Amino acid sequence: MNVISSPLELVQLLVGYQPPAVLRAASQLGLFDALTDQPQPVSEIANQLAVDSSNLNTLLAALHQLGLVSISGDGFAATPFTFGHLRSNSDLDMVIKKEAFFAEAWLGLDEVIRSGRPILAPWKERLHTQSDQTKEFLYALDALARFTGPALAELPELVPGRILDVGGGLGTYARMLAEAGSTMVLVDLPEVIDLARSHLADLPNGTVELVAADIFSEPACGIETESVDAALVSHMLHD
Ligand SMILES: C[S@@+](CC[C@H](N)C(=O)[O-])C[C@H]1O[C@@H](n2cnc3c(N)ncnc32)[C@H](O)[C@@H]1O
């Protein structure tokens, strides 16, 4: 356990919200699309984005501090990482937008504790009432899983075998494990299974079996326990 023992350490904790806010602002403004690998004056970037030049200068300086923008002469340029990974709708841009959505919800934590009620409606409800946001969330999870999935595909507990992927979302892990040699059974809610079906349409028949079920009302999901070698439960117990 890290024990806080000085006021400055606490202040460092307190300002932890700033880097995510800077990333969110840059993403929302389309700044990562406007930056190139060649330095451009801030006025030029501000014109392109139709934003206030002086405040954009501060945002770019903050991104420089975070190691995402380089400065040379009077100009700002994307670093190779920023240029390659942070443009609109890139995997990491989707993750930035997902975290920005949750950051807002976290600001209501005191109310959650006081009332005992969640800030966000349950996932099953949001699948119907906020289908665009929930779809974006699933695509961001897909992007994240593509970063972490290759390590899973090397686990002898998961490959080869018949593996249950509980709350498997769009099937990113299921795809990777199937490609590594396992037979997968992906269980998720019906709306998500529909999305997973098209997401996995290119896989050979039978490599990923799709099961539409609510695991809280149907814990066994019609699957014989003995018929699977292991179950993967990732980022699933969230409501
Ligand atoms: C945060 S996503 C995780 C997706 C994937 N496992 C991953 O780690 O990237 C949680 C998934 O659990 C599913 N889920 C939530 N409640 C469920 C339930 N009651 N029954 C089945 N799936 C559920 C959601 O639809 C969603 O696809």
The ligand as an SDF file (V2000), in Angstrom:
LIG
                    3D

 27 29  0  0  0  0  0  0  0  0999 V2000
  -17.2700   -4.3930  -20.7890 C   0  0  0  0  0  0  0  0  0  0  0  0
  -17.8860   -5.5560  -21.9520 S   0  0  0  0  0  0  0  0  0  0  0  0
  -16.5490   -6.7220  -21.9790 C   0  0  0  0  0  0  0  0  0  0  0  0
  -16.3940   -7.3990  -23.3060 C   0  0  0  0  0  0  0  0  0  0  0  0
  -15.2080   -8.3770  -23.3430 C   0  0  0  0  0  0  0  0  0  0  0  0
  -15.3870   -9.4510  -22.3930 N   0  0  0  0  0  0  0  0  0  0  0  0
  -13.9130   -7.6560  -23.0720 C   0  0  0  0  0  0  0  0  0  0  0  0
  -13.2780   -7.8650  -22.0400 O   0  0  0  0  0  0  0  0  0  0  0  0
  -13.5170   -6.8620  -23.9300 O   0  0  0  0  0  0  0  0  0  0  0  0
  -19.0790   -6.4550  -20.9470 C   0  0  0  0  0  0  0  0  0  0  0  0
  -19.8920   -7.4090  -21.7740 C   0  0  0  0  0  0  0  0  0  0  0  0
  -20.7000   -8.1890  -20.8740 O   0  0  0  0  0  0  0  0  0  0  0  0
  -21.9820   -8.3040  -21.4570 C   0  0  0  0  0  0  0  0  0  0  0  0
  -22.9990   -8.5090  -20.4170 N   0  0  0  0  0  0  0  0  0  0  0  0
  -23.3840   -7.6460  -19.4510 C   0  0  0  0  0  0  0  0  0  0  0  0
  -24.3530   -8.1690  -18.7030 N   0  0  0  0  0  0  0  0  0  0  0  0
  -24.6080   -9.3980  -19.2090 C   0  0  0  0  0  0  0  0  0  0  0  0
  -25.5160  -10.4360  -18.8590 C   0  0  0  0  0  0  0  0  0  0  0  0
  -26.3630  -10.2700  -17.8570 N   0  0  0  0  0  0  0  0  0  0  0  0
  -25.5020  -11.5780  -19.5870 N   0  0  0  0  0  0  0  0  0  0  0  0
  -24.6360  -11.7310  -20.6150 C   0  0  0  0  0  0  0  0  0  0  0  0
  -23.7370  -10.7760  -20.9930 N   0  0  0  0  0  0  0  0  0  0  0  0
  -23.7390   -9.6290  -20.3020 C   0  0  0  0  0  0  0  0  0  0  0  0
  -22.1830   -6.9770  -22.1570 C   0  0  0  0  0  0  0  0  0  0  0  0
  -23.2280   -7.0340  -23.1140 O   0  0  0  0  0  0  0  0  0  0  0  0
  -20.8140   -6.7180  -22.7420 C   0  0  0  0  0  0  0  0  0  0  0  0
  -20.6700   -7.2690  -24.0170 O   0  0  0  0  0  0  0  0  0  0  0  0
  1  2  1  0
  2  3  1  0
  2 10  1  0
  3  4  1  0
  4  5  1  0
  5  6  1  0
  5  7  1  0
  7  8  2  0
  7  9  1  0
 10 11  1  0
 11 12  1  0
 11 26  1  0
 12 13  1  0
 13 14  1  0
 13 24  1  0
 14 15  1  0
 14 23  1  0
 15 16  2  0
 16 17  1  0
 17 18  1  0
 17 23  2  0
 18 19  1  0
 18 20  2  0
 20 21  1  0
 21 22  2  0
 22 23  1  0
 24 25  1  0
 24 26  1  0
 26 27  1  0
M  CHG  2   2   1   9  -1
M  END
$$$$
